[in-house]
């Protein structure tokens, strides 16, 4: 069974949002790389226990709101299942260097969902 492993929250002010999520949930936001993207640890180390990791992203890059990513064993196979089940592919498979692969799809109701496949050798 696949589970939600990551989510992205669109924000206007990452410092203000980071303070909010820290005060309310104890999450810590940290800038990740040169892009406007702030990761948030929400519990145990990624992959070591239950729960999903999150991030803050500029609202302009996420106009549809909060985006959840579901862990899949194989992004290509999951894309085929999405289409067979009545969904559609929005963004084909993309690599996240040293992390894995992702894709964006719409479910049968038009909701945007992210797919994620872990693969540290992704290039």
C-alpha positions in Angstrom: 0.0 0.0 0.0 1.4 3.4 -0.9 1.4 6.2 1.6 1.8 10.0 1.6 5.5 10.7 2.1 5.8 14.4 1.3 3.7 17.5 1.1 4.3 21.1 -0.2 2.5 24.1 1.3 2.4 27.3 -0.8 3.3 30.4 1.1 3.7 34.2 0.5 6.3 34.8 3.3 8.5 31.7 4.1 9.9 33.3 7.2 6.4 34.0 8.6 5.1 30.6 7.6 8.2 28.8 9.1 7.6 30.6 12.4 3.9 29.7 12.3 4.5 26.0 11.7 7.3 26.0 14.3 5.1 27.6 16.9 2.0 25.4 16.2 3.5 22.0 15.4 7.2 22.3 16.3 8.3 21.8 12.7 11.6 23.4 11.6 11.9 25.0 8.2 15.3 25.1 6.5 16.2 26.5 3.0 17.1 23.7 0.7 19.6 24.5 -2.1 19.6 27.7 -4.1 15.9 27.6 -5.1 13.1 29.1 -3.1 12.2 25.9 -1.2 12.2 25.2 2.5 12.1 21.7 3.8 10.3 20.9 7.1 11.1 17.9 9.3 7.8 16.8 10.9 8.9 13.9 13.0 11.5 11.2 12.8 14.3 11.2 10.2 12.9 10.7 6.7 12.3 7.0 6.0 12.8 5.9 9.6 9.2 6.0 10.8 5.7 7.0 10.2 4.8 10.4 8.9 5.5 12.6 5.9 8.1 15.3 5.4 7.0 18.7 4.2 8.2 21.8 2.5 7.2 25.4 2.0 7.2 26.6 -1.6 6.4 30.0 -3.2 2.6 30.3 -3.8 3.2 31.3 -7.4 4.7 27.8 -8.0 1.7 26.1 -6.3 -1.4 27.9 -7.4 -3.7 24.9 -6.6 -2.8 24.8 -2.9 -1.3 22.1 -0.8 0.2 19.2 -2.8 0.7 15.7 -1.4 3.2 13.2 -2.8 2.4 9.5 -2.6 5.3 7.0 -2.5 5.2 4.5 -5.4 7.5 1.6 -6.2 7.8 2.7 -9.9 6.7 6.1 -11.2 6.3 4.8 -14.8 4.0 2.0 -13.7 2.0 4.4 -11.5 1.6 6.8 -14.4 0.1 4.0 -16.5 -2.3 3.0 -13.6 -3.4 6.7 -13.2 -4.4 6.8 -16.9 -6.1 3.4 -16.8 -8.1 4.4 -13.8 -9.4 7.6 -15.4 -6.8 10.1 -14.3 -4.3 12.1 -16.4 -0.7 12.9 -16.4 0.1 16.6 -15.8 4.0 16.5 -15.5 5.8 13.4 -16.7 8.5 11.7 -14.7 11.2 14.2 -13.5 14.4 13.5 -11.6 15.3 14.9 -8.3 19.1 14.5 -8.2 20.3 12.0 -5.5 16.7 11.7 -4.1 14.5 10.0 -6.7 11.8 10.6 -9.3 8.5 12.5 -9.2 5.5 13.2 -11.4 2.3 15.1 -11.1 -1.1 13.6 -12.0 -4.8 14.5 -11.7 -7.1 12.0 -10.2 -10.5 11.1 -11.6 -11.9 14.2 -9.8 -9.4 16.7 -11.1 -7.2 16.9 -8.0 -3.5 17.4 -8.4 -1.4 14.6 -6.8 2.3 14.1 -6.7 4.0 10.7 -7.2 7.4 9.9 -5.7 9.8 7.1 -6.2 12.9 7.0 -4.0 16.2 6.4 -6.0 19.4 7.9 -4.7 21.1 7.2 -8.1 18.6 9.4 -10.0 20.3 11.7 -12.4 
